[in-house]
């Protein structure tokens, strides 16, 4: 199975660290973040598609054509047009009805959570947080399937949020993407359109670590050291 790793962003909230280094190459325990991400992937994910943009050549130079035993294909996202736009650039590398994983290049996922997703045709990894307002809040039905994803709601209905990891298939490309006022095309918005035709199972995270700002690096390093 292929995994698309979204690694094109500038990492503005991580400045000044990202002024000369792309966020996926920031060091945690003497290894870049992208290495921690890939090391957590189960063996069923055997091919990587890395979407690069900001300082992308540095990522290509580090990962090469084979990274940690997995062949790598690179795609350039030359403008910050969002997560759905990023995966749409990989459409021609995917077969019809082929399932694929999508991961953010600044978030480490627990291996068992990723592996559990394989039990369903489509899935999203979710987690509970104290303050869901900055996230995509996920509403579920009684069987644990996604009813809706509401981006950054003022009054969240639950504390369950989207962690940015998805198991999808080519049906995602059947639905038109709407451009957000900030110019980006967001993947969760398109998933919301898909739900009426193609159910998406919510799988609870087994270890979600997200690196948004400089302080997060020390926090993640401490968590990994105690794991």
FENTAJO-V835184 format. One record per residue. RES is the residue in one letter. SS is DSSP state (H for helix, E for strand, - for the rest). PHI is phi as a letter, one per 40 degrees, with the letter a starting at -180 (999 if undefined). D_CENTER is the distance of its C-alpha to the mean C-alpha in whole Angstrom. Layout:
# FENTAJO-V835184
RES,SS,PHI,D_CENTER
RES,SS,PHI,D_CENTER
This chain:
# FENTAJO-V835184
X,-,999,15
X,E,c,13
X,E,b,10
X,E,c,8
X,E,b,7
X,E,c,6
X,E,b,9
X,-,c,12
X,-,c,12
X,-,c,15
X,-,g,14
X,H,c,17
X,H,c,17
X,H,c,17
X,-,c,21
X,-,c,23
X,H,c,21
X,H,c,19
X,H,c,22
X,-,b,23
X,-,b,20
X,-,c,16
X,H,d,14
X,H,c,12
X,H,b,16
X,-,c,17
X,E,c,19
X,E,b,19
X,-,f,21
X,-,g,23
X,E,b,19
X,E,c,17
X,H,d,13
X,H,c,12
X,H,c,15
X,H,c,14
X,H,c,10
X,H,c,12
X,H,c,15
X,-,c,13
X,-,c,12
X,-,c,15
X,-,c,18
X,-,c,17
X,-,c,14
X,-,b,17
X,E,a,16
X,E,b,13
X,E,b,12
X,E,b,11
X,E,c,11
X,E,b,13
X,-,a,15
X,-,c,17
X,-,f,19
X,H,c,17
X,H,c,20
X,H,c,20
X,H,c,17
X,H,c,19
X,H,c,22
X,H,c,20
X,H,c,18
X,-,g,21
X,-,c,21
X,E,a,20
X,E,b,18
X,-,f,19
X,-,g,21
X,E,b,18
X,E,c,19
X,E,b,17
X,E,b,17
X,E,b,16
X,E,b,16
X,E,c,16
X,-,b,15
X,-,c,18
X,-,b,18
X,-,c,15
X,-,b,15
X,-,g,12
X,H,c,9
X,H,c,11
X,H,d,13
X,H,c,11
X,H,c,10
X,H,c,14
X,-,c,15
X,-,c,14
X,H,d,16
X,H,c,19
X,H,c,18
X,-,b,17
X,-,c,20
X,-,c,21
X,-,g,20
X,-,c,18
X,-,c,15
X,E,a,12
X,E,b,8
X,E,b,5
X,E,b,3
X,E,c,3
X,-,c,7
X,-,b,8
X,E,b,7
X,E,c,9
X,-,b,9
X,-,c,13
X,H,c,14
X,H,c,16
X,H,c,13
X,H,c,11
X,H,c,15
X,H,c,16
X,H,d,14
X,-,c,16
X,-,c,19
X,-,b,18
X,-,c,18
X,-,a,14
X,E,a,12
X,E,b,10
X,E,c,10
X,E,b,12
X,E,a,14
X,E,c,17
X,-,b,17
X,-,c,21
X,-,b,20
X,H,c,17
X,H,d,19
X,H,c,16
X,-,b,13
X,E,c,13
X,E,c,15
X,E,b,15
X,E,b,19
X,E,b,20
X,-,c,23
X,-,c,25
X,-,b,24
X,-,g,20
X,E,c,19
X,E,c,17
X,E,c,20
X,E,a,18
X,E,b,15
X,E,b,17
X,E,c,15
X,-,f,17
X,-,c,20
X,-,c,23
X,-,b,24
X,-,c,22
X,-,c,23
X,-,a,21
X,-,b,19
X,E,c,16
X,E,b,13
X,E,c,10
X,E,c,7
X,E,g,4
X,E,b,4
X,E,b,7
X,E,b,10
X,E,b,12
X,-,b,15
X,H,c,17
X,H,c,18
X,H,c,15
X,H,c,17
X,H,c,20
X,-,b,19
X,-,c,20
X,-,c,18
X,-,b,19
X,E,c,19
X,-,c,19
X,-,d,22
X,-,c,20
X,-,g,19
X,-,c,16
X,E,b,15
X,-,c,12
X,H,c,10
X,H,d,11
X,H,c,14
X,H,c,15
X,H,d,14
X,H,d,16
X,H,c,19
X,H,c,18
X,-,d,19
X,-,c,22
X,-,b,23
X,-,b,20
X,-,c,19
X,-,b,16
X,E,c,16
X,E,c,15
X,E,b,14
X,E,c,15
X,-,c,13
X,-,b,15
X,-,i,14
X,-,b,11
X,E,b,12
X,E,b,10
X,-,b,12
X,-,b,13
X,-,b,17
X,H,d,19
X,H,c,20
X,H,c,17
X,H,c,18
X,H,c,21
X,H,c,20
X,H,c,17
X,H,d,20
X,H,c,22
X,H,c,20
X,H,c,20
X,H,c,23
X,-,c,24
X,-,c,22
